[in-house]
Each structure stands twice: as C-alpha cells, then as structure tokens.
Amino acid sequence: MKFVRRLILLSNRHPLITDGAIAIFLSALALVLLWYYWEFSQPVHPALAVAFTLAIILPLTLRRRFPLVILLVITVLLNVYRLLDIPEGTATAYALLLALFGAGAYGSQRWRTWARGITVVSVAVCLTYLLFIRFPTDTSLFSYEENQVLGWIATILLNLFLFGAAWWGGDIFRKLRERERELKAQTVQLEIERDENARRAILDERVRIARELHDVVAHHVSVMGVQAGAARRILSKQPDKVHEALSLIESSSRQAVAEMHRLLGFLRQGKQTDEPTPQPSLKQLKLLISEIQDAGLPVVVNIEGNERDLPPSTDLSAYRIIQESLTNVLKHAGASKATVTVHYGDGAIELKITDNGKGAAPVELQKPKGRGLIGVQERVKLYSGEFKAGNIPDGGFSVMVKLPLNGQ
C-alpha cells in the first residue's frame, strides 16, 4: 500500500516523466509483439508498421496536458492501424484505453464527453466493419460457423466493456481529484477562519481589558480629581476638612492600583497569573454609591423587584454600567443629584441612571467623544440587550439599560 501511494505521489509531482515512462514501456512491448507476429502477416513495410506503432503510443506522454487531442489522434491512427491489418493489437489497444481514461480524468468539461463518444463510436464501427463486412465477396455471413460468429460478438462486447470501464474510471478519478481540491480549499479556508477567530478573540480580550481599565481608572481618578479640587478650595477656609478629602484621595488611589494590578495580570505570559480576586458586582453597589457621595454627588438608589443573584458576567456588567454612568455625571454633568434605579425582572435586569445636570449637546449624543458611553454600549451589545441614553426634557441626562438574563 505504501509503495502504491508513493507511485501516485510521484505521478502527481512529475506527470510528464511518469506518462513518458508508461509510453516507453508500452512502445517496447508493442514492438516485441509486432516482431513476434510479423512472420504470420506482413501487410505493409516494416518501417511503416513500426512508425504507426510508435505514433499511436508515444503521444501518451502528453495525455494529461492535451487529453482530448491525444485521444482523437490515437483513435484515428489506431483505426488506420487496424484497416492496414498490422498484426500487433494488444499494446496499442491499451494505449487507446489509457487515452480514453485520461480524457475523462483531465479533459475539459465541455468537450470530454463528445471526444470519448466519437472514439467509442468510431472504434465500434471500425471493428464491426472488420469482423462482419471485410470478407471475401463470395462468402456470406451465415456461411461461417456459429462459434466463429459468437466469437466476433464476444470480441465486440469485450471491447465495449473495456471502453466503458475506462470511461467510468476516468470520471471517478476526476471526481476524486475535484473532491481533493475542494478538501484542500476547505482546509485552507478553515485555517484562515481559525486564524481570524484567534485574532478576533485576542482583539475582543484586549477590548474587554481596555474597557475594564477605563472603568476602573476613570472612576477612581475622577473621584480623586473631585476630592483634590474640593481640598484646594477649602484649604484656607476649612483646613480641618482637608484631611478627610486627602484620605478619600488616598483610598481611591489604592483601589485604582489594586484593580489595575488585577487586570494587568491577565496580560502576563506563560503560567504567571494573579491570585483570583472577587469581581465587582451589584453587591458592592453601596460601597460605590458611598464613594460617589463622598466625592460630592448625592445619589438616591431604588431597588425594585425581587433582588437575587445574577450570572457573574451580567452582574459585573451591571456594576460597571452604573459606575461609568455615575462617573460621567460626576465629571461632566455639573449635577447636584443623581438617581440609580435597579429593577429585577423575570427575564432581565433594568438599570436607569438619571441626574439633574446640564445634559449633553446633540453632537455629543450622536458621536460621543469619550469612551464611557461607548463602553456601556459594547457591554449591552455583548448581551443583546437594550440601550438608550439622552437628555431629560426637564433638564439632566438619563441612561437606560436592559440586560437579558437568559443564561448569558
């Protein structure tokens, strides 16, 4: 089996050399048979018989490059060969069968059926003429013995069987080659898709980490900035409260560093990993609200529905959405109050964050400059949820989010 596979592999790599070797082998066999039978029948000059024999077999060298042309050329020459009564008939017949096979395996789809059909019909007509018509004029068909007629019929049927096998074999071989090409193309496509999926996975992970870093840094740095501004304003008027503001700045900075340390641990290589730490969730909502209030923004929290545990990823996203929304209010809205509503529904959790600040300009609503709202939108899109943000008619800004709880 390994030897056969090596031969097939060699044939595919060097088709011209392989077909040339086959043609030379058949030519040598044909010349030996011609020499053997020549003493029984010498219808033409020996040089002409040798020339015809080689002209029929040697074109097989190009049977893959010009399969249909080679088939038709061999068909014409072999019919003339038979009509000249040149005694050799075995190797040349094999050459025709190989050419017929090659036409089916390598020929163009448009013409290969026509070329093979012409070959089969012309050879059948020639063989019928030789067996049933080309006899002495004074002898009729029915004067021959019954066994002889049956022999002729059997010869015709055998040739038709061989032609049919070569025809069918060529089609099967062509389909196998086409299937192999399809499999190779599919393999290449799968490799491309695998690389693309890996690239997307890396990109998604980078976006996720960038979003987490933004949420953490933006929140804590915003709190630190607000507290630092407050400390600067009261430094000369109320120096006793500066200590409290600086303590909040210190606490926020430590939390920011801790969060960044945890997130940057995902970027380490090999087996270097951070110790697992709890992810933020709505269970830490009170702590988050306390930090925002300490930064100077009063926040009212409303919990509606049956409060319960959420899927970890949804819980984290809900926390980050509230954190980012309140951070935006603290940084940009100039509000004196914010309201957070968390509604636990049967199949979803709904979040609503509103403030009484100055709202957003129309341009900012269409194309947000910062990455806060963009990050919120990405989180909502990840869960096929609903997102809506806009100005409130009476003044202020609202963010409304609905995250499905269908096992995600």
Secondary structure in CASP SS format (residue, H / E / C, confidence):
PFRMAT SS
TARGET T0000
AUTHOR 0000-0000-0000
METHOD secondary structure of the structure
MODEL  1
M C 1.00
K H 1.00
F H 1.00
V H 1.00
R H 1.00
R H 1.00
L H 1.00
I H 1.00
L H 1.00
L H 1.00
S H 1.00
N H 1.00
R H 1.00
H C 1.00
P H 1.00
L H 1.00
I H 1.00
T H 1.00
D H 1.00
G H 1.00
A H 1.00
I H 1.00
A H 1.00
I H 1.00
F H 1.00
L H 1.00
S H 1.00
A H 1.00
L H 1.00
A H 1.00
L H 1.00
V H 1.00
L H 1.00
L H 1.00
W H 1.00
Y H 1.00
Y H 1.00
W C 1.00
E C 1.00
F C 1.00
S C 1.00
Q C 1.00
P C 1.00
V C 1.00
H C 1.00
P H 1.00
A H 1.00
L H 1.00
A H 1.00
V H 1.00
A H 1.00
F H 1.00
T H 1.00
L H 1.00
A H 1.00
I H 1.00
I H 1.00
L H 1.00
P H 1.00
L H 1.00
T H 1.00
L H 1.00
R C 1.00
R C 1.00
R C 1.00
F C 1.00
P H 1.00
L H 1.00
V H 1.00
I H 1.00
L H 1.00
L H 1.00
V H 1.00
I H 1.00
T H 1.00
V H 1.00
L H 1.00
L H 1.00
N H 1.00
V H 1.00
Y H 1.00
R H 1.00
L H 1.00
L C 1.00
D C 1.00
I C 1.00
P C 1.00
E C 1.00
G C 1.00
T C 1.00
A H 1.00
T H 1.00
A H 1.00
Y H 1.00
A H 1.00
L H 1.00
L H 1.00
L H 1.00
A H 1.00
L H 1.00
F H 1.00
G H 1.00
A H 1.00
G H 1.00
A H 1.00
Y H 1.00
G C 1.00
S C 1.00
Q C 1.00
R C 1.00
W C 1.00
R H 1.00
T H 1.00
W H 1.00
A H 1.00
R H 1.00
G H 1.00
I H 1.00
T H 1.00
V H 1.00
V H 1.00
S H 1.00
V H 1.00
A H 1.00
V H 1.00
C H 1.00
L H 1.00
T H 1.00
Y H 1.00
L H 1.00
L H 1.00
F H 1.00
I H 1.00
R C 1.00
F C 1.00
P C 1.00
T C 1.00
D C 1.00
T C 1.00
S C 1.00
L H 1.00
F H 1.00
S H 1.00
Y C 1.00
E C 1.00
E H 1.00
N H 1.00
Q H 1.00
V H 1.00
L H 1.00
G H 1.00
W H 1.00
I H 1.00
A H 1.00
T H 1.00
I H 1.00
L H 1.00
L H 1.00
N H 1.00
L H 1.00
F H 1.00
L H 1.00
F H 1.00
G H 1.00
A H 1.00
A H 1.00
W H 1.00
W H 1.00
G H 1.00
G H 1.00
D H 1.00
I H 1.00
F H 1.00
R H 1.00
K H 1.00
L H 1.00
R H 1.00
E H 1.00
R H 1.00
E H 1.00
R H 1.00
E H 1.00
L H 1.00
K H 1.00
A H 1.00
Q H 1.00
T H 1.00
V H 1.00
Q H 1.00
L H 1.00
E H 1.00
I H 1.00
E H 1.00
R H 1.00
D H 1.00
E H 1.00
N H 1.00
A H 1.00
R H 1.00
R H 1.00
A H 1.00
I H 1.00
L H 1.00
D H 1.00
E H 1.00
R H 1.00
V H 1.00
R H 1.00
I H 1.00
A H 1.00
R H 1.00
E H 1.00
L H 1.00
H H 1.00
D H 1.00
V H 1.00
V H 1.00
A H 1.00
H H 1.00
H H 1.00
V H 1.00
S H 1.00
V H 1.00
M H 1.00
G H 1.00
V H 1.00
Q H 1.00
A H 1.00
G H 1.00
A H 1.00
A H 1.00
R H 1.00
R H 1.00
I H 1.00
L C 1.00
S C 1.00
K C 1.00
Q C 1.00
P H 1.00
D H 1.00
K H 1.00
V H 1.00
H H 1.00
E H 1.00
A H 1.00
L H 1.00
S H 1.00
L H 1.00
I H 1.00
E H 1.00
S H 1.00
S H 1.00
S H 1.00
R H 1.00
Q H 1.00
A H 1.00
V H 1.00
A H 1.00
E H 1.00
M H 1.00
H H 1.00
R H 1.00
L H 1.00
L H 1.00
G H 1.00
F H 1.00
L H 1.00
R C 1.00
Q C 1.00
G C 1.00
K C 1.00
Q C 1.00
T C 1.00
D C 1.00
E C 1.00
P C 1.00
T C 1.00
P C 1.00
Q C 1.00
P C 1.00
S C 1.00
L H 1.00
K H 1.00
Q H 1.00
L H 1.00
K H 1.00
L H 1.00
L H 1.00
I H 1.00
S H 1.00
E H 1.00
I H 1.00
Q H 1.00
D H 1.00
A C 1.00
G C 1.00
L C 1.00
P C 1.00
V E 1.00
V E 1.00
V E 1.00
N E 1.00
I E 1.00
E E 1.00
G E 1.00
N C 1.00
E C 1.00
R C 1.00
D C 1.00
L C 1.00
P C 1.00
P H 1.00
S H 1.00
T H 1.00
D H 1.00
L H 1.00
S H 1.00
A H 1.00
Y H 1.00
R H 1.00
I H 1.00
I H 1.00
Q H 1.00
E H 1.00
S H 1.00
L H 1.00
T H 1.00
N H 1.00
V H 1.00
L H 1.00
K H 1.00
H H 1.00
A H 1.00
G C 1.00
A C 1.00
S C 1.00
K C 1.00
A E 1.00
T E 1.00
V E 1.00
T E 1.00
V E 1.00
H E 1.00
Y E 1.00
G C 1.00
D C 1.00
G C 1.00
A E 1.00
I E 1.00
E E 1.00
L E 1.00
K E 1.00
I E 1.00
T E 1.00
D E 1.00
N C 1.00
G C 1.00
K C 1.00
G C 1.00
A C 1.00
A C 1.00
P H 1.00
V H 1.00
E H 1.00
L H 1.00
Q H 1.00
K C 1.00
P C 1.00
K C 1.00
G C 1.00
R C 1.00
G H 1.00
L H 1.00
I H 1.00
G H 1.00
V H 1.00
Q H 1.00
E H 1.00
R H 1.00
V H 1.00
K H 1.00
L H 1.00
Y C 1.00
S C 1.00
G C 1.00
E E 1.00
F E 1.00
K E 1.00
A E 1.00
G E 1.00
N E 1.00
I C 1.00
P C 1.00
D C 1.00
G C 1.00
G C 1.00
F E 1.00
S E 1.00
V E 1.00
M E 1.00
V E 1.00
K E 1.00
L E 1.00
P E 1.00
L C 1.00
N C 1.00
G C 1.00
Q C 1.00
END
